[in-house]
Amino acid sequence: MTARLRASPEDFQVEEILGYDADGAGEHVLLWVEKRGANTDWVARELARFAGVAPVAVGYAGLKDRHAVTRQTFSLQLAGKPDPDWSTFPHAEVKVLAATRHSRKLKRGALRGNRFVLVLREVQGDREAAEQVLQQIAARGVPNYYGEQRFGREGGNVAQARAMFAGRRVERSKRSFLLSAARSQIFNEVLAARVERQAWDTPLAGEIWSLAGSRSWFGPEPFTAVLAERLARGDIHPSGPLWGQGEPPTQDEAGALEREIGAAHQDLADGLAAARMDQERRPLRLLPHDLKWRWLADDALELVFELPAGAYATVVVRELAAVM
């Protein structure tokens, strides 16, 4: 089965879910912005220019796809300044849909998740098989890989991270992207090994558990009926390493696997430790919330779902690859 994603920006729509509302007063303004085919950083700079403030006065929770129609929140610090007339913002591909005063700057990562509406065009193949896979995704979830966006053009961010760890100087603004790419490479390889063992949504001995909806984790501890029930309802997930200083907290089979893959990428592991990154964890399982689908035509499939912050819609679509 084959299909085409992003035939147009309207076929990849993303709506940010902050999880809270503006408080209605303060020196910041929260802008609800729709952009089409535009880069988040560029939009932030243009908003600053239009409002007559420095780029550092602009905040946003996360980067959104350029080749898409996205709706997300930006904050601007307008201390002592009146609100501009946002309806006159001079870029047709960007619309300010709402503006509300707020007391704080919007920080990176300060969002609950994102809602996606995706349309696959030119679908050819086994429609019944696609339906079965979608039902499995709704029930079981998908492996929580980092998407290709994390690795830059043609995956070049990992090579650049290796060069940085070997001593090449890089711009400060780029350093965090390269550290993230290095961590993501190790995580994805651990997850791929767990998928091969059919243990990405079930525990291995020595497992560390991620708590759904937070960065907290616990374990290792014996796999009990209580943990099995929490796993079944999506309260906890098996986890993989976001590499940093020291040893991963996993033990036994899970720990041996992570240390083996870390050793296979010793330059990345050592570079992350030297950068004083902490050992953290990421769920191996991704459960799309409220997944729905419908056939717009014989060759057009619409998918609607929500994902937590840091998850990639493309990895959900990827699971259809076996029948697409």
FENWO-V832551 format. One record per helix or strand. SS is the DSSP state (helix for helix, strand for strand). FROM is the first residue (numbers start at 0). TO is the last residue. Records with the same first field share a line. If there is no record, write none. Layout:
SS=FROM-TO / FROM-TO
This chain:
strand=1-4 / 11-16 / 27-35 / 57-59 / 68-76 / 93-101 / 112-123 / 141-142 / 207-210 / 216-218 / 235-241 / 279-282 / 284-285 / 288-296 / 299-307
helix=8-10 / 39-50 / 54-56 / 85-87 / 126-139 / 147-150 / 152-164 / 171-195 / 224-231 / 251-263 / 265-273 / 312-321
